[in-house]
Amino acid sequence: MPEFLNSTFCWVILGGFLLSCAIETMLTPRPPLRRPLRSWLLHAGAWLFSVALLYGITGRPYFSAVNVLALWLLIVLVSNAKYHSLREPFVCADFEYFSDAIRFPRLYLPFFGIGKTIALALAFVAYLACGLYFEAAATDALAVGATVLASAVMLLIAGGWKPLQPSYDANLDLTRWGLAASLWTYFCAARRKVHLDELDSPFAIDPRLAHTPPAAALPDMISVQSESFFDIRRLWPGIREQVLSQYDVLRAEALAHGRLQVAAWGANTVRTEFAFLTGIAGDRLGVHRFNPYRHLARQGLPSIAADMKRKGYRTVCIHPYAGSFYGRDRVLPALGFDEFIDIRSFDDGQKAGPYIGDCAVADKIIELLGDSARAQPLYIHAVTMENHGPLHLENVTATELPTWFDRPLLDGMRDLVPYLRHLSNADRMLGRLREYLLARPTPTGLCFFGDHVPILPDVYAALGTPDGDTDYFIWSNKTLTHNVAKTMGVERLAKTFAEHMSQGETCVKSAASMAIHD
């Protein structure tokens, strides 16, 4: 065994491991020191593996240990920022967001803190320069690195010999096992094969029905997944009712409406999006519930889009943002969409704030429906972007407050102003769609729902935290009715929408038949 392994590097490894444990105590929620031995073996194995790998490359013990500790500190800080905004700690799937933060900085860095990001980046660059310059490289780095790497692998094998059984409640697993062990367990789980036939999608079809000829006439169908939409008026009575006046009209005329139990809180739109499109509840996805678009959805799954396509529909998805975000440009075709319309079909003049406005999405839907050359019925799924945060970066003026409120704001409620500004545009979008759909002769259904509640921590501190439910309605331009509100899980919504429109189609045909006989 190399002599160096018995001196400096041993103390660096031991001291660094203790510091990694100390850094972990900064976590919210904080995991206790008393945890299964397997958790500590995985923590130690991950620490050793990371340091040994970097040491084998650089030959610098202090440089290697400090770099790994810096990365560990960054993960802890990001986890705390995520928990503050989303009530969920850092999970293995979140490593992908480090590259997304570079590609789409506005979506991520403001929640972590722009000043904090710049300070950490400058400090890290300065440290890299000093570490490489002042610390001499050891001559036996490869041998020492290989020896420690082998020890790390043995610790990881020992820690995983009897695998920890995850609940996939990220908060619970973190507080049971610590961050390193939960990350490792989720990493291993993400690489296990998923049996797609066990996911139980309501859109899975009997092979004997796969070639059923489509009905002679089918209604057009539109689903709108509205960014951060929920009826926030129930949180505080000082918000004017007219903020959602068109929504109120459509809800009163709806075939169904109520509270929607969604798969995300504050962000992670694709969790709700996946649950709606496939009808698969998050608790059936295991570790893939955190980002079902990363691996699972790309394999192709039963979905409302695939079901509509089988019935003779042309299927189109609209999302006015970069098509590569969350890999939608690959996922959505795999889920059955014939066409994906992203931000390239919009221009800066259609923005309402930093993102493409909801009314521009309504215009695109109307454009598609009004195409006289099309020969197929349309199923359009729109995912809006306007109300995406960070809302605290937007300007607020005192002159607009009377538009949204009938009483003075409480302390901490500033961010509610830009939220209501965008919410009112979602309402305008609904009014525009309703007016157009009522004027057209073709039966058309509209399913509208929110993907998650917005990130408004200061507002919630002042008014109380919502339960996370959003709102939905299912509406038809040929059947205006009113039903008692009913709470529903988002995984049931698309199937319910399809069933309501199928019933409406039957009623229309029956009425036409009676008219002919009369």
N, C-alpha and C positions, 0 to 999 in steps of 0.2 A: 504494500500500500504506500503511495507517495507520502513523503514526510510532510508536505504542505497540508495534506488532509488532516493531520493531527494537530495543527497549530492554528494559524490565522483563519483559515476557511471554516474550521469547525466553530470557532467563536462567532464568526460572521453569520453562519447558518443558524446557530442557537439564538443569538441576539436578534436576528431578523425575524425568526419565528415568533419570539416573544413580542416583538413590536407589531407583527401582523395580528396577533391576538389582541393587543391593546387597541389597534386601529379598529378592529371589529366591534369593540365596545362602544364606538361612536354611532353604530347603526340604530335606526328607528324602524321597526321595533327592535330592541336589543336582545339578542339571544343570550341565555344564561350560560355560565361556564360549565354547569352540570349538564352533560349531554352524553349520549352513547359513545363508547370508546371508538366505534367505527367512524364516528363523525370527526374525532380528533385525528385518527389515522388518515382520513381523506384530506383534512386540512394540512397536516404535516406533509403528506405525499404531494399535494398540489404545490405547496411552498417549495419543497426540495426540487421538484421537477422543473419549476420555472427558473429558480436560481441556477441550478446545474446547467440547464440548457443555455442560458445567457452567459454563464461563466465559461462554458466550453467554447463559445464563440469569441468572447472578448479577453478571457484570461485575467479579468479584474474582479476580485471578490467583492470589494465594497461597492464598486460601480454596479455589479450585477444585483446585489441585494437591495440597494437603494432604488434601482429601477423597478424591481418587482414590487417593493413597498409603495412606490409612487403610483404604480398601476392599481394596486390594491386600495390605496387611499382614494384614488379617482372613482373606483367602482363603488366604494362606500358612500362617497359624496353624491354620486349620481343616484344611488339607491335611495338616499335620504331625500333628494330633490324629487324623485319619482313618487316616493311615499307621500310627501307633502302635497303633491298635486293630484295623485291618482289613487292613494290609499293602498298601494301595492309596492313591495320592494323589488329590487333588481332580480331578474330571472335570466336563465341562460339565453333565451331567445333575444334578450335585449342587447347582446353583443353586436348584433347586426345594426343597431341604431347608431353605433359609433361612426360607421361609414356614412349612414344617412345624415348624421349631424353635420358632416362636411358637405354633402350634396345638397341638403335642404336645411341650412343653419337656422332659418327663422322659425322652423317648426319645433326646434329642440333647445337651442342654446339659451334663449331667454328664460326658460324654466329652470335651467341650471344656474344661470347668472352670467351675463356677458362679461362683466368685470372679473368675476372669478375665473372664467374660462381663459381670458387673456393673461391674467396673472399666473395661472398654473402653466400655461403654454410657454410664457417667457422664462419662468423659473426652471421648467424642464429643459428647455434648450440650453440655458446657461449651465445647468448641471451636467448635461451631456458633454458640452465642450470642456468643462473643468475636469470631469471624471476621466475622460479619455486622455486628456493632456497630462494631468498630475499623477495619476495612478499607473504604475508600470505593470505591464502584462506579465503574468507568471509563465514560466517555461513548460510546466507540466499541466497546462490547462486542460488539454484533451483527456489525459488520463484521469485527472481528478474529476472533471466533469462527467466522464463516463461512469466512474465509480459511484458518484452521488446520484446520477441519473438512474442507475440500476437500483439503488436503495429506494429512490422515490417510487419507482415502478412497483417494487415489493410492498411498499406501504399502501399504494393505491389498490393493489390486488388484495392485500389483507383487509383493507377497509371495505372493499366491495365483495368480499368472499360470501358474506351473507348480506345481500343488498338491502339498503334502507328502503322501506315501502312508502313512497310518496303519496300524499293526499292530493297534491296539486293545488292545494290552498297555499299560495306562496307565503303568506304571513305565518301560517301554522308551521310549515316545514322549516322556515327560517328560524323560528323561535325554538324548534325542537332540535335542530341539527347544526345551526350556524350557517353562515353564508357560503363558505367553501364547499361544505358537504352537500348543501342543497343545489348549488350550481353544478357540481359533479354528477349528482344523481339525476338531475334534469337533462344534463348533457347525454348521459348514457341512455336515458329513456327516449330521447329524441331520435336515437339511431336504431331503435327496434322497429321491426316491420309492423305496419298497421294493416289489419285485415279489414278491408273496406266494406265487406259484406256485413260486418258486425256494427257498423255505424248507424244503421237503421234510419235511413233517410225516407221521408214519406213520398219522395219523388222517384224512388227505386221502382222500376216497373217489372211486371211479370213478362218474361221473354215471349210468351204467347200473344201479348198485347202490343209488342214492339212495332208491329206493322199495321196497326189499326188505321184505316183511312180517316183523314180529318173530316170534321163536320162541314156542311156546305157553307155555313156562315159563322164567323167567329168574331167576338168583340175585340177591339183593340184594348190593350192593358198597359197601364203605366204604374210603376212603383217609384216613389221618391224617398230616398234615405236622406233626411235633412240633417246636416252637420250641427251637432250640439243642441238640437231642438228638444225642448220640453216646455210645458205650460208653466212658466216660472211665476205666473200670477198667483199660484197657490202657495208660493213661498212668502209673499209679502203683499198686503192689500193696497199698498201705495202705488202699485203699477197700474196704469190706466188700462181699462178693459179693451179699448179700441186697438191696442198694440197687436192683437190677434183677432181682429174683427172678421176677416175672411175665413180664417180657420174655424171660428165659432159657427159661421154659416154652414160650412161644409160638414162639420161635425154634427150639426143638428139635422142635416139631410142624409147622413151616412147610413149605410147598410150595417155597419158595425163600428164601434169606437171604444176607447178606454185607455187605461194605463198599460204600458208595455214594459215587461221585464226584459231588459237587454243584457247583452253579454259583456259589457264594458262599463267602466266608470271614468268619465273625464277625458278619455282618449281611447286608442286602440280600436279605431273604427272597424277594422277588418274582422274583429271578433263578432260584432253584430252583423256585419255584412255577410259573413260566411254563414252564420246561423240562419239569417233570413233566406238566403239563396238556396241553401241545401236542406234546410229544415232539420239540421242536426244540432242538438243541444251541446253546449260546451262541456258538460260533465261526462260526455261520451268520448271526448277527444284526448283524454290523458294530457300529456305534456304539450300537445299541439294546440290546446285551447289558448295558449298565450299568443301564438301567431299561426293560425291555420293556413295562411297563404305561403308560409316559408317552405314547407315540404308537402303537406297533406293535399291541399287543393290542386296542386300542380299535377297530381296523378289523374285528375279527372274524376268527378263524383256526380251522382244524380243531383239535379237542381231544378228549380222552377224554369230556368232558361232552357235547359235540355228538354224538359217536359213540354214547354211551349213549342220548341222547335220540332219535336216529334209530332205535335198536333198540326203543324203547318205554318207556324208563326215565323216571321223574321225577328230575330232577337238582337237588340242593341243596348249597349251600356254607355252611359255618358258620365264622365267624371272630369271636371275642368281643372285638372292638375297634371303633373308629369305622369305619363303612362307607366314609367318604370318604377314609380313609388309603390312599395309593397309588391312589386312584380306583377301588377295588375295586367300589364300588356301580355303576360304569359298565362296568368291564372284564369282570367275571364274567358278567353277562348276555350280553355280546358273545361270550364264549367258550362259551356254550351252557348256562348254568345257569338253571333255571326260577325258583329262589328263592335269595336271599342273606340269611342270618340273621346279623346283626351284634350289637353289644353291647346294643342296645335290647331284645333278648330275654333278657337276663340282668340280675341285680341285684347290688348291693354285697355281699350276704350270700354270694354264690358266689365271692368273691375268695379267692385263696390268695397272700397278699402284695399287691403293688400291682395285679395284673391278675386277670381271671377265671381260675379254676383249671381244670386239665385234667379233673378229675372232673366238673365242671359241664358240660364239653363232652361227656363220655361220657354223662351223663344226657340231654342234648339229642339225641344220636344214638339212644339207646334209646327216647326219646319218639317220635321220627320213625318208627323201625322198628316200634314197637308200635301205631301208628295203625291200628286195625282197619277204618277206613272207606276206606283208600286202595285203589285198583284197579290201580296200576302198581307194578312193581318199583322200588326206590330205588337211585340212586347218590348217595352222600353223600361230599363232600370236606370234611374239617375241617382248619382251620389254627389250631393252638393258640397261646396267648399267654403262658401263665403264666411260662415260663422266660426271658422277654425281660429283658434287662438294663436299666439298669445294676445289676449284682449288688452292687457295692461300697457301694451306698446302704442295703442291707438289714442288719438287726441280726443279730449272731451271739452266741450264749451258749456258755459252756464246757460246760454240762450236756448239750448236744445232740451234742457231738463223738463220744462213744462210739457213738452211733447210726450214724454214717457211717464211722468209722475204727477200725482196730484197732492203731494206733500213733500217736505224737505227730506233729503237723503240722510240716512244714519252714517256714522263714521265707518269707513271701510267699504262703502258701496260704490265707489267711483267706477269700477270695472263693469258694473251693471249697465252703465250707459251705452258703451259700444255693443254690448251683448244685445240689448233691446233694439238698438239701431239695426243690427243685422237680422234680428228676429222679425222685425217689421217688414224687412225685405222678403223674408221667407213667406210672410203673410201676403205680400203683394204678388209673389209668384203664384200662390194658391188662387188668389182672385183672378189673375190672368188666365190660369188654366181652366178654372171653373167657367168663366165667361166664354172661352173658346169651345170647350167641350159641350156646353149646353146648346151652342149654336150649330153643332155638326150633327148630321143624321145618323152617323155610325155609332152603334153602342160602344161605349168606352168606360173602362173602370179605372179608378185612381186609388192607389194604396199609398198613404203618406205616413211616415213615422220618423222619430228621432233616433239617432244611433247611440247617444249617451248624453248625460248631463254635461254642461260646460265646466271648464276649470276656472273656478272663481273662489279661491280659498278665503280671501278677505271678506267677500260678500257672505259666504257661508258662516264665517266667524261672527258676523253681525246678525244674520237672520236664522241661522241653523242650517245644518247640512241636509240636503235632500236624500231620499232613500235610494236614488239612482234610477228609478223608473222614468221612462219617457212617455210619450203619448203617440197614439196612432188613430187613423180612421180608414175605412174602406168605403168608397163612394162610387156611384154609377150615374152617368148622365141620363139614363132612361128609367131609373127607379129611385125616386127621392123618398126617403122614409126616415124613421127615427127609432133607434133601438136603445135599450138601457146599456149604460157603460159596462164593459166587461174587461177585466184584467187578463192579459194574455202573455205568454212567453214568446219572444221574437222568433223562436224556431218554429212556431205554429202559424205565424202570420201569413207567409206566402201561400201555404196550402189553403188557409182559410180564404184568402183573397181569390185564389183560383176557383174554389168551390162556390163562393158567392157569385162570381161572374158566370160560372157554368149554370147555376140556378137561374140567373137573370136571362141567360141565353135561351133556356128552356121556356121561361115565361113569355119571352118575346115571340118565340116560335108558336107557342100555343095561342097567344092572342092573335097572331097573323092568321093562323089556321081557322080560328073561330070567325074572324072577319070574312074570310073567303067563303065559308059555309053559309054565313048569314046572307 
